[in-house]
Amino acid sequence: MRSGSSLCLIRPGHKLKLYDLLTGMLMASGNDAAYTVAVTTARAVKTDTAKTDAQAVAYFSELMNSYASSIGMKDSRFAWQALHRTRWGCFSELFC
């Protein structure tokens, strides 16, 4: 996760429900909730390989793009923006 990112303050060992993480993602301080959902989902979907957090987030982006395409979303693209900024920005910027 990018330095200076807004957080919900999820700590290692916290046991959270998906609902709690989704609620955290909708808050201005929810980047760690979104990151946790992406990493956990990617590892649950593809259990045959060990993935670093970065690899899991990249795979989650692939899953999101595949699903978006399958439901006809032609002008959407999901990407992990931890290393650089692009015109897509981040979720919280859409609602500021």
C-alpha positions in Angstrom: 0.0 0.0 0.0 1.2 3.5 -0.8 2.8 5.6 1.9 0.5 8.2 3.2 -2.6 6.2 2.1 -5.7 6.6 4.2 -6.4 3.7 6.6 -9.1 2.2 8.8 -6.2 0.9 11.0 -6.6 -2.8 10.4 -4.1 -4.7 12.5 -2.5 -8.1 11.9 -4.7 -10.7 13.6 -7.9 -8.7 13.4 -10.9 -11.0 12.5 -13.2 -9.0 10.3 -16.3 -9.8 8.3 -16.4 -8.9 4.6 -19.3 -6.5 5.5 -17.0 -4.6 7.8 -14.2 -4.4 5.2 -16.7 -3.2 2.5 -18.0 -0.5 4.9 -14.4 0.5 5.6 -13.7 0.8 1.9 -16.5 3.3 1.5 -15.0 5.5 4.2 -12.5 8.1 3.3 -10.0 6.1 5.4 -10.6 2.7 3.9 -7.7 1.9 1.6 -6.4 -0.8 4.0 -9.9 -2.4 3.9 -9.9 -2.5 0.0 -6.3 -3.9 0.1 -7.3 -6.6 2.5 -10.4 -7.6 0.4 -8.2 -7.8 -2.7 -5.5 -9.8 -1.2 -7.8 -12.2 0.6 -10.1 -12.7 -2.4 -7.2 -13.4 -4.8 -5.6 -15.9 -2.4 -9.0 -17.7 -1.9 -9.8 -17.9 -5.6 -6.4 -19.1 -6.7 -5.1 -21.3 -3.9 -2.6 -23.3 -6.0 0.2 -20.8 -5.7 1.7 -18.7 -3.0 1.4 -15.0 -3.8 3.0 -11.9 -2.3 0.5 -9.2 -1.4 1.4 -7.3 -4.5 0.9 -10.3 -6.7 -2.4 -11.0 -5.0 -3.6 -7.4 -5.6 -2.5 -7.6 -9.3 -4.4 -10.9 -9.7 -7.5 -9.4 -8.0 -7.4 -6.6 -10.6 -7.3 -9.2 -13.4 -10.4 -10.9 -11.8 -12.2 -7.6 -11.6 -11.4 -6.8 -15.2 -12.6 -10.2 -16.3 -15.9 -9.9 -14.5 -16.4 -6.3 -15.7 -16.0 -7.6 -19.3 -18.3 -10.5 -18.7 -21.2 -8.1 -17.7 -20.6 -5.8 -20.6 -18.6 -3.0 -18.9 -16.5 -2.0 -21.9 -15.1 1.3 -20.6 -13.9 0.2 -17.2 -10.4 -0.9 -16.1 -9.3 -1.9 -12.6 -5.7 -1.5 -11.7 -3.5 -1.3 -8.6 -2.1 2.2 -8.4 0.4 1.7 -5.6 3.5 2.6 -7.6 2.3 5.4 -9.9 -0.7 7.6 -10.5 -2.7 7.5 -13.7 -5.8 9.2 -14.9 -7.9 6.5 -13.2 -6.9 7.6 -9.7 -8.4 5.9 -6.6 -11.9 5.2 -5.4 -11.9 7.9 -2.8 -11.1 10.6 -5.4 -14.4 9.8 -7.2 -16.4 11.0 -4.3 -14.4 13.9 -2.9 
